[in-house]
Amino acid sequence: MKVSSFLKISIGSISFSGNLGLSLVSMINIIKKKGA
């Protein structure tokens, strides 16, 4: 039980950080488009 819950938490944090990175990249792209 503890191992599976730990895996779920780690997978959730990885996907969360991945979504955060994608949003940051999209924000940078929008800023670049506005500047250009």
N, C-alpha and C positions, 0 to 999 in steps of 0.2 A: 504493500500500500504506500509506504513512504517513498519508495523508489519511483513508483508511477506518478505520484503527485509531484515529486521533484522534477521528473521529466516534463510533466505538463507545464510547470512553472518556467523551466528553462526554455522550452519551446515557445511559450507565450512571450517571454522577454525577448527572445531572438526575433520573433515576428514583429513585436512592438518596435524594437530598434530598427528593423528593416523598413517598417512603414515610416518611421521618423526620418530615416535617411532619404527615402523616396520623396517625402514631402519637402525636405530641405533642398533636394536637387531640383524639384519642380519650382520652388520659390526662387532659387538662384536663376533658373532659366527664365522665369517671368521677369526678374529684375534685369537680366541681360537684354531681353527683348525690349523692355521699356527704355533702357539706356541707349540701345542701338537706334 
